[in-house]
Amino acid sequence: MLNVFNISGSALSAQAQRMNVTASNMANADSVAGPDGQPYRAKHVTFEMDAAPGQSVGGVRVSGVSESQSPFRRQYDPGNPAADDEGYVSLPNVDPTEEMVNMISAARSYQANVEVLNTNKSLMLKTLTLGE
């Protein structure tokens, strides 16, 4: 029963990191260039199972954060100082709709894991009162 706390806790941590990456993507969706002079690349979180040695079930952890390799958006804006020779400005490859879906999914998963923790806590408290 204590393992449920570990599993839900790991899921809360993983979903929080997913929300942070999504928020970073949304914050940079309309930026023209980063500190390196290149447009921002969208980032995605990858999860993997985090089971104890010899166990077939376990929590979840973030195995990595990768950059999207999809092409940058191009917008025709010849007056922009960042425009290329053809008058196009390269913008980040962030899809705000996809990011909102990721944010809602992460928030709901986070909320579900909080409910699992609360239910598990209630069950443990009820178990303590069985002898009364």
Accessible surface in RSA format (square Angstrom, percent):
REM  Atomic radii and reference values for relative SASA: ProtOr
REM  Chains: A
REM  Algorithm: Lee & Richards
REM  Probe-radius: 1.40
REM  Slices: 20
REM RES _ NUM      All-atoms   Total-Side   Main-Chain    Non-polar    All polar
REM                ABS   REL    ABS   REL    ABS   REL    ABS   REL    ABS   REL
RES MET A   1   117.69  60.9  71.49  47.3  46.20 110.0  65.78  55.9  51.90  68.8
RES LEU A   2   119.68  66.7 116.60  83.4   3.08   7.8 116.60  81.9   3.08   8.3
RES ASN A   3    74.94  51.7  70.37  68.0   4.56  11.0  29.56  71.1  45.37  43.9
RES VAL A   4    53.25  35.0  52.49  47.5   0.76   1.8  53.25  46.3   0.00   0.0
RES PHE A   5    62.72  31.4  57.23  35.4   5.49  14.3  57.52  34.9   5.20  14.9
RES ASN A   6   104.76  72.2  93.71  90.6  11.04  26.6  26.43  63.6  78.32  75.7
RES ILE A   7    56.25  32.0  55.56  41.4   0.69   1.7  55.82  40.2   0.43   1.2
RES SER A   8     2.60   2.2   2.59   3.5   0.00   0.0   0.00   0.0   2.59   3.6
RES GLY A   9    30.66  37.8   0.00   N/A  30.66  37.8  24.55  67.4   6.11  13.7
RES SER A  10    26.91  22.7  16.97  22.6   9.94  22.9  23.98  51.1   2.92   4.1
RES ALA A  11    12.55  11.5  12.55  19.4   0.00   0.0  12.55  17.7   0.00   0.0
RES LEU A  12    28.07  15.6  27.56  19.7   0.50   1.3  27.81  19.5   0.26   0.7
RES SER A  13    74.88  63.3  62.94  84.0  11.94  27.5  33.42  71.2  41.46  58.1
RES ALA A  14     3.25   3.0   0.58   0.9   2.67   6.1   2.73   3.8   0.52   1.4
RES GLN A  15    16.88   9.4  16.88  12.3   0.00   0.0   0.00   0.0  16.88  12.8
RES ALA A  16    37.97  34.9  35.85  55.3   2.13   4.8  37.00  52.1   0.97   2.6
RES GLN A  17    72.96  40.8  71.39  52.2   1.56   3.7  17.97  38.3  54.98  41.7
RES ARG A  18    45.88  19.3  45.70  23.3   0.17   0.4   8.82  12.1  37.05  22.5
RES MET A  19    44.29  22.9  43.31  28.7   0.98   2.3  26.90  22.9  17.39  23.0
RES ASN A  20   103.25  71.2  96.53  93.3   6.72  16.2  22.55  54.3  80.69  78.0
RES VAL A  21    19.63  12.9  17.49  15.8   2.14   5.2  19.58  17.0   0.04   0.1
RES THR A  22     4.49   3.2   4.44   4.5   0.05   0.1   0.05   0.1   4.44   6.7
RES ALA A  23    47.10  43.3  41.31  63.8   5.79  13.2  43.46  61.2   3.63   9.6
RES SER A  24    44.49  37.6  36.65  48.9   7.84  18.1  27.64  58.9  16.85  23.6
RES ASN A  25     0.95   0.7   0.95   0.9   0.00   0.0   0.00   0.0   0.95   0.9
RES MET A  26    65.47  33.9  51.05  33.8  14.41  34.3  51.25  43.6  14.21  18.8
RES ALA A  27    85.53  78.6  45.07  69.5  40.46  92.0  57.40  80.8  28.13  74.5
RES ASN A  28    44.27  30.5  44.27  42.8   0.01   0.0   0.01   0.0  44.27  42.8
RES ALA A  29     7.30   6.7   7.24  11.2   0.06   0.1   7.24  10.2   0.06   0.2
RES ASP A  30   120.32  84.3 100.88 100.4  19.44  46.0  36.93  86.9  83.39  83.2
RES SER A  31    37.68  31.8  26.05  34.8  11.63  26.8  34.19  72.8   3.49   4.9
RES VAL A  32    53.40  35.1  47.43  42.9   5.97  14.4  47.43  41.2   5.97  16.2
RES ALA A  33    52.47  48.2  26.76  41.3  25.71  58.5  26.76  37.7  25.71  68.1
RES GLY A  34    28.74  35.4   0.00   N/A  28.74  35.4  19.30  53.0   9.44  21.1
RES PRO A  35   155.09 113.0 109.05  99.4  46.04 167.4 123.14 101.7  31.95 198.6
RES ASP A  36   111.72  78.3  77.41  77.0  34.31  81.1  50.29 118.4  61.43  61.3
RES GLY A  37    49.03  60.5   0.00   N/A  49.03  60.5  28.94  79.4  20.09  45.0
RES GLN A  38   104.24  58.3 102.99  75.3   1.25   3.0  31.68  67.4  72.55  55.0
RES PRO A  39    16.98  12.4  11.22  10.2   5.77  21.0  11.22   9.3   5.77  35.8
RES TYR A  40    33.87  15.8  26.91  15.3   6.97  18.1  33.82  25.4   0.05   0.1
RES ARG A  41    61.57  25.8  57.85  29.5   3.71   8.8  11.17  15.3  50.39  30.5
RES ALA A  42     2.76   2.5   2.76   4.3   0.00   0.0   2.76   3.9   0.00   0.0
RES LYS A  43    60.69  29.6  59.11  36.3   1.58   3.8  45.60  41.0  15.09  16.1
RES HIS A  44    61.91  33.8  59.06  41.1   2.85   7.3  39.60  40.8  22.31  26.0
RES VAL A  45    29.24  19.2   2.03   1.8  27.21  65.6   2.03   1.8  27.21  73.8
RES THR A  46    70.03  49.8  66.52  67.4   3.50   8.4  51.58  69.3  18.44  27.9
RES PHE A  47    67.21  33.6  43.87  27.2  23.34  60.7  43.92  26.6  23.28  66.6
RES GLU A  48    70.59  40.5  61.27  46.4   9.32  22.2  28.54  55.2  42.06  34.3
RES MET A  49   109.64  56.8  85.02  56.3  24.62  58.6  62.30  53.0  47.33  62.7
RES ASP A  50    59.14  41.4  48.84  48.6  10.31  24.4   1.59   3.7  57.55  57.4
RES ALA A  51    32.38  29.8   7.63  11.8  24.75  56.3   8.44  11.9  23.94  63.4
RES ALA A  52    59.23  54.5  45.21  69.8  14.01  31.9  51.71  72.8   7.52  19.9
RES PRO A  53   135.86  99.0 106.85  97.4  29.01 105.4 118.34  97.7  17.52 108.9
RES GLY A  54    87.76 108.2   0.00   N/A  87.76 108.2  43.69 119.9  44.07  98.7
RES GLN A  55   106.24  59.4  89.86  65.7  16.38  39.0  14.84  31.6  91.40  69.3
RES SER A  56    98.39  83.1  73.86  98.6  24.53  56.5  53.45 113.8  44.94  63.0
RES VAL A  57    90.90  59.8  87.23  79.0   3.67   8.8  88.49  76.9   2.41   6.5
RES GLY A  58    21.55  26.6   0.00   N/A  21.55  26.6   5.96  16.3  15.59  34.9
RES GLY A  59    11.47  14.1   0.00   N/A  11.47  14.1   4.88  13.4   6.59  14.8
RES VAL A  60    37.07  24.4  35.25  31.9   1.83   4.4  35.25  30.6   1.83   5.0
RES ARG A  61   117.29  49.2 113.87  58.0   3.41   8.1  40.23  55.0  77.05  46.7
RES VAL A  62    34.66  22.8  11.71  10.6  22.95  55.3  11.71  10.2  22.95  62.3
RES SER A  63    57.22  48.4  18.40  24.6  38.82  89.4  17.54  37.4  39.68  55.6
RES GLY A  64    30.57  37.7   0.00   N/A  30.57  37.7  30.57  83.9   0.00   0.0
RES VAL A  65    66.08  43.5  31.08  28.1  35.00  84.3  31.37  27.3  34.71  94.1
RES SER A  66    59.66  50.4  53.93  72.0   5.74  13.2  44.93  95.7  14.73  20.6
RES GLU A  67    86.40  49.6  72.08  54.5  14.32  34.1  19.50  37.7  66.90  54.6
RES SER A  68    18.78  15.9  12.23  16.3   6.55  15.1   7.77  16.5  11.02  15.4
RES GLN A  69   139.60  78.1 112.29  82.1  27.32  65.0  63.68 135.5  75.92  57.6
RES SER A  70    51.10  43.2  41.30  55.1   9.80  22.6  42.02  89.5   9.08  12.7
RES PRO A  71   115.26  84.0  98.86  90.1  16.39  59.6 107.72  88.9   7.53  46.8
RES PHE A  72    46.30  23.2  32.74  20.3  13.55  35.3  32.74  19.9  13.55  38.8
RES ARG A  73    98.53  41.4  91.73  46.8   6.80  16.2  62.00  84.7  36.53  22.1
RES ARG A  74   126.47  53.1  93.53  47.7  32.94  78.4  48.24  65.9  78.23  47.4
RES GLN A  75    98.34  55.0  94.71  69.2   3.63   8.6  25.73  54.8  72.61  55.1
RES TYR A  76   137.59  64.2 114.54  65.2  23.04  60.0  77.49  58.2  60.10  74.1
RES ASP A  77    56.26  39.4  54.54  54.3   1.71   4.0   8.76  20.6  47.50  47.4
RES PRO A  78    83.96  61.2  60.99  55.6  22.98  83.5  61.75  51.0  22.21 138.0
RES GLY A  79    71.80  88.5   0.00   N/A  71.80  88.5  42.81 117.5  28.99  64.9
RES ASN A  80    38.63  26.6  28.35  27.4  10.28  24.8   5.75  13.8  32.89  31.8
RES PRO A  81   141.00 102.8  98.95  90.2  42.04 152.8 112.71  93.1  28.29 175.8
RES ALA A  82    54.14  49.8  24.74  38.2  29.40  66.9  35.83  50.5  18.32  48.5
RES ALA A  83    26.22  24.1   4.33   6.7  21.89  49.8   4.33   6.1  21.89  58.0
RES ASP A  84    65.10  45.6  46.69  46.5  18.41  43.5  43.86 103.2  21.24  21.2
RES ASP A  85   157.47 110.3 117.41 116.9  40.06  94.7  40.93  96.3 116.54 116.2
RES GLU A  86   120.04  68.9 100.14  75.8  19.91  47.4  46.60  90.1  73.45  60.0
RES GLY A  87     6.90   8.5   0.00   N/A   6.90   8.5   6.59  18.1   0.30   0.7
RES TYR A  88    77.82  36.3  75.72  43.1   2.10   5.5  32.00  24.0  45.82  56.5
RES VAL A  89     3.21   2.1   3.19   2.9   0.03   0.1   3.21   2.8   0.00   0.0
RES SER A  90    39.86  33.7  34.11  45.5   5.75  13.2  11.87  25.3  27.99  39.2
RES LEU A  91    18.02  10.0  18.02  12.9   0.00   0.0  18.02  12.7   0.00   0.0
RES PRO A  92     0.00   0.0   0.00   0.0   0.00   0.0   0.00   0.0   0.00   0.0
RES ASN A  93    16.24  11.2   1.59   1.5  14.65  35.3   4.79  11.5  11.45  11.1
RES VAL A  94     1.62   1.1   0.00   0.0   1.62   3.9   0.64   0.6   0.99   2.7
RES ASP A  95    69.76  48.9  63.84  63.5   5.92  14.0  24.05  56.6  45.71  45.6
RES PRO A  96    65.87  48.0  65.62  59.8   0.25   0.9  65.87  54.4   0.00   0.0
RES THR A  97    98.25  69.9  93.12  94.4   5.13  12.2  63.86  85.8  34.39  52.0
RES GLU A  98    78.71  45.2  73.30  55.5   5.41  12.9  31.02  60.0  47.69  38.9
RES GLU A  99     2.49   1.4   2.49   1.9   0.00   0.0   0.00   0.0   2.49   2.0
RES MET A 100    90.55  46.9  90.55  59.9   0.00   0.0  77.38  65.8  13.17  17.5
RES VAL A 101    92.76  61.0  90.80  82.2   1.96   4.7  92.01  79.9   0.75   2.0
RES ASN A 102    34.25  23.6  34.24  33.1   0.01   0.0   1.32   3.2  32.94  31.8
RES MET A 103    52.53  27.2  52.53  34.8   0.00   0.0  43.05  36.6   9.48  12.6
RES ILE A 104    83.30  47.4  81.01  60.4   2.29   5.5  83.30  60.0   0.00   0.0
RES SER A 105    48.75  41.2  39.56  52.8   9.20  21.2  22.76  48.5  25.99  36.4
RES ALA A 106     0.00   0.0   0.00   0.0   0.00   0.0   0.00   0.0   0.00   0.0
RES ALA A 107    44.47  40.9  39.06  60.3   5.41  12.3  40.44  57.0   4.03  10.7
RES ARG A 108   168.29  70.7 163.25  83.2   5.04  12.0  50.68  69.3 117.61  71.3
RES SER A 109    35.03  29.6  27.58  36.8   7.45  17.2  20.76  44.2  14.27  20.0
RES TYR A 110    77.84  36.3  77.84  44.3   0.00   0.0  36.82  27.7  41.02  50.6
RES GLN A 111   114.52  64.0 111.43  81.4   3.09   7.4  31.06  66.1  83.46  63.3
RES ALA A 112    54.70  50.3  47.34  73.1   7.36  16.7  53.34  75.1   1.36   3.6
RES ASN A 113    24.31  16.8  24.13  23.3   0.18   0.4   0.45   1.1  23.87  23.1
RES VAL A 114    52.65  34.6  52.65  47.7   0.00   0.0  52.65  45.8   0.00   0.0
RES GLU A 115    97.27  55.8  97.06  73.4   0.22   0.5  36.93  71.4  60.34  49.3
RES VAL A 116    66.00  43.4  62.04  56.2   3.96   9.5  65.17  56.6   0.83   2.3
RES LEU A 117    39.04  21.7  38.01  27.2   1.03   2.6  38.29  26.9   0.75   2.0
RES ASN A 118    67.04  46.2  66.28  64.0   0.76   1.8  20.29  48.8  46.74  45.2
RES THR A 119    76.32  54.3  71.60  72.6   4.72  11.2  53.36  71.7  22.96  34.7
RES ASN A 120     8.35   5.8   6.90   6.7   1.45   3.5   4.13   9.9   4.22   4.1
RES LYS A 121   110.68  54.0 110.25  67.6   0.43   1.0  60.99  54.9  49.69  52.9
RES SER A 122    57.02  48.2  54.70  73.0   2.33   5.4  27.76  59.1  29.26  41.0
RES LEU A 123    91.82  51.1  90.92  65.0   0.91   2.3  90.92  63.9   0.91   2.4
RES MET A 124    57.38  29.7  55.34  36.6   2.04   4.9  52.75  44.8   4.63   6.1
RES LEU A 125    99.86  55.6  98.59  70.5   1.27   3.2  98.98  69.5   0.87   2.4
RES LYS A 126   144.58  70.5 142.35  87.3   2.22   5.3  86.54  77.9  58.04  61.8
RES THR A 127    77.82  55.4  68.75  69.7   9.08  21.6  54.19  72.8  23.64  35.7
RES LEU A 128   138.20  77.0 113.81  81.4  24.39  61.3 116.97  82.1  21.23  57.1
RES THR A 129    69.79  49.6  60.54  61.4   9.25  22.0  49.02  65.8  20.77  31.4
RES LEU A 130   143.23  79.8 116.65  83.5  26.58  66.8 119.70  84.1  23.52  63.3
RES GLY A 131    81.98 101.1   0.00   N/A  81.98 101.1  44.84 123.1  37.13  83.2
RES GLU A 132   176.22 101.2 108.75  82.3  67.47 160.6  77.36 149.6  98.85  80.7
END  Absolute sums over single chains surface
CHAIN  1 A     8599.6       6914.4       1685.2       5040.5       3559.1
END  Absolute sums over all chains
TOTAL          8599.6       6914.4       1685.2       5040.5       3559.1
